[in-house]
Amino acid sequence: MNSIMWKKINSFEKNHKSIDHEDLRACPICGSNHSKTIMNLESFQFYLDSDKTPKLFDVKESICLSCYAVYLNPCYSQSGFNDLFSEAGQSYGSTEEHTDEQISWLKDNNLLNEGNCVLDVGCYDGNFLSKLPKTIKKVGVDIDEPAIKRGKKRHQKASIKFFLGDFETFFYDEIEPDTITMYHVLEHLPRPVEVLKKLHSISKPTTKIVIEVPIIEDGNTNDINGFFSIQHTTHFSSNSLLNCMTLSGWEVKKIHKISDYNGYRVTGSISTKKVDDSSLTLNKKDWISLNSSLSSWYHAIDSVEKVVQNIKNTNQFVIWGGGAHTEYLYQTTSFFHIYNKSNFIIIDSDPIKQGKTWRGLSVYDPSILNEIDWTNTSLIISSYGGQESIAEEAYKIGIPDVCIIKLYESIRRY
């Protein structure tokens, strides 16, 4: 037990503001500076502690009063994005089931015809591209250099051409793509219209683009992360996505809603229409969706708070999860405050986080669980999507059931 450094709450209170992680911006869809703040979390940390500049950021979500788009403002600076991508790498990527469904859908919609060129924007390590038919020319672009390097090494036989660079400015010297795919990428980008304009510029008149994002209409969840994920900079509605595509020169031709998670998929083609002020479409129901999403978020916080306050007979807490969910637990609930006399450690399976700290608390590999006396210790599962798999792992290790604290009664994929 000497290898575990338990710490109390007072040891990780940090209130130093890091101003180099944020940039103010206009509406990412229409460019208006007329907006209203609808949510604010002060001094949000993403994610691990830094020996240099504290990585704290005031999370402010705004609604544009000109086009009703919802977005993060201020947005992350380049250093902020670097921290997100370097420490949240395991949060990105798609499940095998989603990838298989996406490919089947593309085939059914004649977007993977023999000899076609497919450009995957936000290709990560190329797993999606590697599964496309051998008759397809495969091209991928991403800003994640380690992922690109892994992809080149892992998929050498798949004949994938990788490009590394910013989606707005990346160099492209391949043939014009027949199909462009962007699965759950656009919501992460600070300038989505400019990105789609870039893709428009390297396309041919017959190019089709397939974009999938989560939308606020389907964003109600019992997760304290809520629909307004810290990793997303633009929170699309079906209408704001339409406006984004229209203003960048694309015309929506087909809409497909995914049934088992929050995925709104559209197919677009090069538009021949002139873009002007009349191109924007306003939908006042976006305000209803916004309020519904905020209401479900507060309800989620209330439900988790009730679980937190019912924890008994605990002097020590093991928190399984060193990512955004633990920061939300800190930001939105009383957990770290009413148990401020208890001792804490964090465990996480991500090697990037192990050996580091979050707000002063040490992050360990899960193997450390074998050293813990569970007599007066509770395990808090600080993950939404991973709750059940973590609980199963905890059972296998032999952690007593009474010591395992689940924060959610049910999990909804979204």
N, C-alpha and C positions, 0 to 999 in steps of 0.2 A: 504493500500500500504506500510505501514511501515515494514511489515514482509518480503518484498522482498529486497534483497541486490543487487542492480545493480552495476556492476563494469566496469571499462574501460579496454582496452586492455593492458595497461602498467602494470596492477596489476598482470598479470599472465604469464609474460615472465620468464621462468626458463631455465637456460642453464647449470645446473649441471649434469654431466654424471654419470650414474649408471652402473658401470662395472660388478656388480654381477648378471646382468640379461642376460649375453650372454656367449656363449662358441663357440670357433672356432671348425670347424669339417672338415673332408674329405668329399668327395662325398658320400651321403647316399646310393647310388646304387652300385658303383663299388669300392669305397674306395680310389680313386685317389685324390691327393692333387693338381693336375694340373687344374686350373679353371680360369675363367675370370669374373669380376664383370660387371653386365649388368644393374643394377639399384641401386640407393642409396638414402635413405631418412634419414637425420641426426636427431638425438635426437627425435625420435618418442616416444611418450608416450602412454603406454597402462596400464590402461585407466585413472583411477582416481588418484588424488594427494595422496601422502603418507606423513605422519608426520615424517617418518624416512628417508629411502633412496629414492631419486627421481627415478621414474620408467621410465627412458629414455633409448632408445636402438637405435643404428644405424642399420637401415634396409638395408641390402645389399643382393641383389639377384645375384646368380652366375650361370654360365653354366659350367659344367664339360667338359674339353677339351679332355677327354678320352672316355666318353660314351654319352655326350651331354645331360645329365640330368640337370634340372634346380632346384635350391634349395636355401634356406635361409642360408647364412653363413656370420657372426656367427649365431648360433642357440640359442634359449633360454636356459638359465640354469634352474635348478630345480625351483629356486625362480621365474624366469620369467614365467615358465609354471604355477606355482601356482597362479600368478596374472591373467593370461589369463583365467584360469578355474574358479577362484573365482569371476571375474567381468564380464565375457562374457557368463555366463551360459545360458542366454536367447537366445544367438545366435546359440546354438547347438540344436540338436534334429531334427526330421523330421515331415513334415506335415502329416495329416491323409491320404491325397490322395496318397502321396508317399509310406506310409506304406502299404496301401491296395494294391497298384500296386506291391510292392515288394513281398508280400505274395502270390498274385495270380500268379506271375511269378515263384516263387519257386514251387508252386503246379503243374503248367503246365510242369515244368522240372523235376518232380518226385523227388524233394528234400525235401518233407515233407510227406514221406510215414509213415503210421501208425507204431508207436513204435520207430521211429527214435529219435535220440538225436541231438538237434540243439544248438550250441554254438554261441551266438551273442557277438562279440568283439566290445566294445564301446557301451554297451547296454544302457547306460544312466540310466533312471529310469525304464527300462523294459517294456515300452509301446509296442514296437514291439513284444517282446516275449509273452506278455499277450494276443495278438490277434492270436497267432498260434493255430492250432487245439488242443483239449484236449488230443488227443492221442500222442502228441509229448512231449518228455522229454525236458524241457527248462532250459538252463544254460546261464548266462550272466556274463561278466566281464567288469569292468570299473575302472578308476582311480579316478573318481569323487565320493568321499565318501558321500556328502550330497544327490546326486542323487540316490546312492545305498540305502541309508536309506529311502528315499521317496518311492523308488520302493518296498522295503520289506513291507512297511506299506500299500501302495496303492494296491498292487497285491497279497495280502495274499492268495486269492482263486485260483490264477493262477498256484500255485506250481512251482515257479521259484527258482532255486538255484543261488544265486548271489555270485560272487567272487570279492573282492576288491584288486586291485594291479596293478602294472606296467605290461604292455602287454608283455614285454620281460621275466619277471621273476615270474609272478603270480603263486601261488600254485593251482594245479588242481588235485582233487581226484575223479572226476566223471568218468563214462564210456567214452571210446573214442567216440568223436562226429562223427555222420554221415554227418552232414552239418555244416560248419562254415560260418557265415556271417559277413561281415565288410562293412557297408554302410557309405561312406564318413567319414572314420576314418583314413585310412592309410596316407592321405596327411597331417594330423596333427602331425605325429609321427617323431621324429628326426632320428630313426634308423629302417626304415621299413623292411629292409632285415632281421635284427635280430628278429623282431616281427614275421615275417612269418616263420622263422626257429623255433621259439618257438612253434608256432601252428602246424608246421610239426611234432615236437617231441611228441605232445600229440595226434596225429591222428593215424588212422589205414590205411592200404593200400587202402581201398575203400572210405575214407573220401573225400568229395568234399568241396571246399572253394569257396565262392562267394564274390568278392570284387568289390566295386563301388567307383570310384573317379571322380572328374572333370578332364578333360584333356585340355591341352593348344591348341590343334587343334580346339576345340569348345569354347575357352575361351574369344573370342572377345566380349566386352561389352561396354556400354556407362556409366558405373559406375566408379567413380573416385577411388574406392577401387581396380578396375581392377581385372584381373585374379589372380594376386599375392597377395592374401588375407594375411593379417598380421597373421591370425590364422593358415595358412598352412606353413609347414616347407619344404615340398617337392612338387614341382609343376610338376605333371606327364604329360608326353605325352603317347600315346598308346604304344610307343616303350620302354620308360623307365619303364613303369609298367610291360611290358613283361620281361624286364631284371631283375627287382626286384623279380618277381615270379620265374624266372628261377634260379637265384643265390641262392634262398632260398629253392630250392628243389621241386617247384611246376611246373606243366605243364599246360599251358592254353589250354582248350578244347573248350570253347565257348565264343563268344563275342556278347554283346547286347548293342546297343547305345540307350539311353533314348531320346525320341523325344521332350519332352516339357521342359527339363532343361539339364544342362551339367552334365550328368551322363554316365560314361563309365563302363559297368558292364562285368566282366569276371568270368567264372567258371573254376576252376583249380582242378587238381587231383595230387596225389603223383607221382612225376616223378621217373623213374628208370634210367635216364641218368646221366652220370658222369658230374659234374660241374667243368669246368676249364676255362682258359683265353679265349678259343674259344667260350664259351657260350654267351658272350656279342654280342648283335646285334646293329650295328650303323645305324642310319637313318639321313642322312644329311638334310632331310626336317624338322627336329626338329628346325633347325636354322631359317627356313622360318616361322614356326609357332611362334617362339619366337619373331621375328621382327614384325609379324602381330599383336601379342598380345600387344606388347609395343606401336605400332602405334595406336591401338584402345584406349589404355589407355591415351595417350597424346591428342587424339581427344576428349575423354570424359572430360578431364581437360579443354580443350579449350571451350567446350560447356557450362560447368558449370561456367567458368570464365565470359563468356558473360552474363549469367543470373545475376551473382553477381554484375557486373559493371553497370547493368541497374536498380538496386534498387534505388528508389528515395524517398525523403522526410521522412527519418527515422533517429531518434535520439536514439532509443532503439531497441535492437534485442532480441527476444526470440528464442532460438535454441532448437528445439524438437529433442533430441537424444544426449545421453552422451557416445556414444561408439566409435568404430573405425572410423566411417564415419566422425565424427566431427574432429577427429585428422587428417584424410586425407584432410578435408576442410582447416585445418590450415596449413598442410604441402604443399599442391599442388596449392592453389589458393591465391588470394590477399585479400580474404574476411576480415580476422581479422586485416589486415594491412591498407587497404584503409579506413576502417571504425573504425580506432583506437581511434577516439574521441567519438564514440558512447558508450552506456552502454549495457551490456549483462547479460543475465541469461540463464541457461539451464534447461530444464524439461525432465524427463524420467519416463516411467511407471515401470521401474525395481526398486523394493524396495532396491536392493543392492546398487544402485547408489544414491538414494535420501538422502539428508542431508549431502552429501559429496561435493567435488569440483573437477573440471577438470581445470588444469592450472589456479587455483585461482577463477574460476567462480563457483558459487553455483548451485547445482543440486536440483530441486524441483519436487514434485509430480505434475502431470498435473492439479490438482484441483486449483493450484495457478493462472491458466489462468483467472479465474473469477474475480480476483482482478486487472487486468491490463487495463489501459486506452490505447486503440488502435489508438488514434489520430495520434501519431508520432512513432508508434511501428510496427515492422514487425515480422512475424513468419517465421523462416527459418526451413523447414523440412529437417533435416540432417539425412536422411535414404534413402537407395535405395529400398530395398525390401518392406519396410513399408511405402513408400511415400503415396500411395493412401489411405491406411487405416488411416494414421495420418491425411491426408487432410479431410477425411470424418468426423473424430472425431472433427476436428477443426471447420468444418461447423456446426456440431450439437451443439457445445458449443456457437456458435454465433459470432465467430471471423469473421470480414468482409472479404469478398473474396479478396479485393484489398490488404489486409495485409498478405495474405498467399502466401509465396514464395516457389514454387516447383522448384527444381533444374534440373529435368529431364522431357523431353517431353513424354518419353515412358519408360517402365520397361520391361526388358527381364529376365526371370528366367534362372539362370545359375548355 
